[in-house]
């Protein structure tokens, strides 16, 4: 019989997706696929499926804080990510807690769903910028989110590079700017910049496939790789490979394309 293997802990602070494709559910699948024990602090319960978000029930800031404290008390995470935070008050309690923590913090600034549902209150954007991003190790916005954070338009790969540098300068954290929605791009191109290293990460598009939860899964894979002890640039590169394969080897579930986090064991 094989000896037991110690597994690091990664914590996700995010919303629950009843369809299982994004949010907490996507994060836990990603952590498990990469050999990391996943812990959670749920910020919102959403009613959603691959087509739409039909309802949001927000948790109180107090219970969000209690969940985080309970995890840290017995399962201290080696890395943490945030996803859907929704309200200014939730962001404030998270920022207050992490001011005194040293573990890597990956912030996926979830603002709007792929179908257009608002997932971050307007009043919460300022709190995200002022209180949480300065504590982050890495921020992982898509194009729309980066444009909101920087109040600019991003239309080309050079714009993407400039925006990644601006994010680093403005908030002090490394940035992974996801360019998958760049118009006329022949590849899914992302730019990573940490103030020293700049990486261009590319992968071919999988045509005709629109998967739900790619941003959550990408950020969760980075978090898992940090928990496993990889340096940030390596964690990002490994996560790019993971999300690329999870898309390419997607599964069909009730007619919907679903990311295949377990592609190594269950090839699509």
C-alpha positions in Angstrom: 0.0 0.0 0.0 1.3 3.4 -1.0 2.2 5.9 1.8 -0.2 8.8 2.3 0.9 12.0 0.5 0.7 15.4 2.0 -1.4 17.8 -0.1 -1.3 21.5 0.2 -4.5 23.6 0.7 -5.9 26.2 -1.6 -8.8 28.4 -0.6 -11.3 29.9 -3.0 -13.5 32.8 -2.0 -16.2 33.1 -4.6 -19.8 32.5 -5.6 -21.5 29.1 -6.1 -22.7 28.2 -9.6 -25.6 25.8 -9.5 -24.8 24.7 -13.1 -21.3 23.5 -11.9 -19.4 25.2 -14.7 -17.9 28.3 -12.9 -17.4 29.8 -9.5 -16.7 27.6 -6.5 -17.5 24.4 -8.4 -15.0 25.1 -11.2 -12.4 26.1 -8.6 -12.8 22.9 -6.6 -12.6 20.7 -9.7 -9.4 22.5 -10.8 -7.8 22.2 -7.4 -8.6 18.4 -7.3 -7.3 17.9 -10.8 -4.0 19.4 -9.9 -3.6 17.5 -6.6 -4.5 20.3 -4.2 -7.0 20.1 -1.4 -9.7 22.8 -2.0 -11.3 24.8 0.8 -14.1 27.4 0.2 -15.6 30.6 1.5 -18.9 31.2 -0.4 -19.8 34.8 -1.0 -23.0 34.3 -3.0 -25.3 31.6 -4.1 -26.3 31.9 -7.7 -29.0 30.3 -9.7 -27.4 29.8 -13.1 -26.7 27.4 -15.9 -24.6 27.5 -19.1 -27.0 30.0 -20.7 -27.9 32.5 -18.0 -27.8 33.8 -14.4 -31.4 33.9 -13.1 -30.8 34.8 -9.4 -28.2 35.9 -6.8 -28.4 35.5 -3.1 -25.6 37.4 -1.3 -24.0 36.0 1.9 -23.5 38.4 4.8 -20.0 39.8 5.2 -20.0 38.2 8.7 -20.4 34.6 7.5 -17.9 35.2 4.7 -15.3 36.3 7.3 -16.2 33.3 9.6 -15.7 30.8 6.7 -12.2 32.3 6.0 -11.3 32.2 9.7 -12.5 28.6 10.0 -10.3 27.5 7.1 -7.2 29.3 8.3 -7.6 28.0 11.8 -7.2 24.3 10.8 -6.4 24.2 7.1 -4.0 27.1 6.5 -3.9 27.7 2.8 -0.7 27.8 0.8 -2.5 30.0 -1.7 -5.8 31.8 -2.0 -8.0 33.1 -4.9 -11.0 35.3 -5.0 -13.7 35.3 -7.6 -17.2 36.7 -7.5 -17.3 39.0 -4.4 -20.3 41.1 -5.4 -20.5 43.8 -2.7 -18.3 46.5 -1.2 -18.9 45.2 2.3 -17.7 41.7 1.4 -14.5 43.1 -0.3 -13.9 45.2 2.8 -14.0 42.2 5.2 -11.7 40.1 2.9 -9.2 43.0 2.6 -9.2 43.5 6.3 -8.4 39.8 6.9 -5.7 39.6 4.3 -3.8 42.7 5.4 -2.2 40.4 8.0 -1.6 37.3 5.9 1.4 36.4 3.8 0.1 33.7 1.5 -0.2 34.4 -2.2 -3.5 36.0 -3.2 -4.8 35.7 -6.8 -7.6 38.1 -7.5 -9.9 37.3 -10.4 -11.9 40.5 -10.6 -15.2 39.0 -11.6 -17.6 41.8 -12.7 -19.9 40.6 -15.5 -20.9 37.1 -16.5 -20.3 35.9 -20.1 -24.0 36.5 -20.7 -24.0 40.0 -19.3 -25.3 39.6 -15.7 -23.8 42.0 -13.3 -21.7 40.1 -10.7 -20.0 43.1 -8.9 -22.0 46.1 -7.7 -20.9 49.4 -9.1 -20.1 50.7 -5.6 -17.8 47.7 -5.0 -15.4 48.5 -7.9 -13.8 51.3 -6.0 -13.3 49.1 -3.0 -11.7 46.4 -5.2 -9.3 48.9 -6.6 -8.4 50.7 -3.4 -8.5 47.9 -0.8 -8.0 44.5 -2.3 -5.8 44.8 -5.4 -2.9 46.4 -3.5 -2.9 43.2 -1.4 -2.9 40.8 -4.3 0.0 38.8 -5.7 -1.7 38.6 -9.1 -4.8 40.1 -10.8 -6.3 38.2 -13.7 -8.7 40.5 -15.6 -10.3 39.8 -19.0 -10.5 42.6 -21.5 -13.7 44.1 -20.2 -12.5 44.0 -16.6 -9.2 45.5 -17.5 -10.9 48.4 -19.3 -13.0 49.1 -16.2 -10.0 48.9 -13.9 -7.9 51.2 -16.1 -10.7 53.3 -17.7 -9.2 52.7 -21.2 -9.9 50.7 -24.4 -7.9 47.6 -25.4 -8.0 46.8 -29.0 -4.7 45.2 -29.9 -1.9 43.0 -28.6 0.2 46.1 -28.0 -2.7 47.6 -26.0 -2.7 44.4 -24.0 1.0 44.7 -23.2 0.5 48.4 -22.2 -2.5 47.6 -20.0 -0.6 44.8 -18.2 2.1 47.3 -17.3 -0.4 49.9 -16.2 -2.1 47.4 -13.9 1.2 46.6 -12.3 2.1 50.2 -11.9 -1.3 51.2 -10.6 -2.0 48.4 -8.1 1.5 47.0 -7.3 0.6 43.4 -8.1 1.6 41.3 -11.1 -1.0 41.2 -13.9 -2.2 38.5 -16.2 -4.3 40.2 -18.8 -6.4 37.7 -20.8 -6.8 38.6 -24.5 -9.0 35.8 -25.7 -11.7 38.3 -26.8 -9.4 40.5 -28.9 -10.9 41.2 -32.2 -9.3 39.6 -35.3 -6.8 37.7 -33.1 -5.7 34.4 -34.5 -4.8 33.0 -31.1 -5.9 33.2 -27.5 -3.1 35.5 -26.3 -2.5 36.6 -22.7 0.2 38.9 -21.3 1.8 38.4 -17.9 3.8 41.2 -16.3 5.2 41.2 -12.8 7.5 44.3 -13.0 10.4 42.3 -14.3 9.3 39.4 -16.4 6.9 39.7 -19.3 5.4 36.6 -20.9 3.3 36.2 -24.0 1.2 33.1 -23.6 -0.6 31.9 -26.7 -2.8 29.0 -27.6 -4.9 28.2 -30.7 -8.6 28.9 -30.5 -11.0 25.9 -30.4 -13.5 27.0 -33.0 -17.2 26.6 -32.4 -16.8 26.0 -28.7 -17.9 28.5 -26.0 -17.2 27.1 -22.6 -18.4 28.5 -19.3 -16.0 29.2 -16.4 -12.7 29.6 -18.2 -11.7 32.6 -16.2 -12.4 30.9 -12.9 -10.6 27.7 -13.9 -7.5 29.7 -15.2 -7.2 31.6 -12.0 -7.8 28.5 -9.9 -5.1 26.6 -11.8 -2.6 29.4 -11.1 -3.6 29.3 -7.4 -3.2 25.5 -7.2 0.3 25.8 -8.8 1.3 28.4 -6.3 0.1 26.2 -3.5 2.3 23.4 -5.0 5.3 25.6 -4.6 5.8 27.0 -8.1 7.1 30.5 -8.7 4.5 32.9 -10.1 5.7 32.9 -13.8 5.8 29.2 -13.8 2.4 28.8 -12.1 0.9 31.1 -14.8 2.5 29.1 -17.7 1.4 25.8 -16.2 -2.1 27.2 -15.8 -2.2 28.4 -19.4 -1.5 24.8 -20.5 -4.1 23.4 -18.1 -6.9 25.7 -19.4 -5.9 25.2 -23.0 -6.2 21.4 -22.6 -9.4 21.7 -20.5 -11.0 23.6 -23.4 -9.5 21.4 -26.2 -10.6 18.2 -24.5 -14.0 19.6 -23.4 -16.9 17.3 -22.6 -20.5 17.6 -23.8 -23.0 17.6 -21.0 -26.7 17.8 -22.0 -25.6 19.4 -25.2 -23.4 22.0 -23.5 -19.6 22.2 -23.8 -18.1 21.8 -20.4 -14.4 22.3 -19.4 -12.7 19.0 -18.8 -10.4 19.6 -15.8 -9.7 15.9 -15.5 -8.6 15.5 -19.1 -5.5 13.5 -18.0 -7.7 10.8 -16.5 -10.9 11.3 -18.6 -9.8 12.5 -22.1 -12.4 14.3 -24.1 
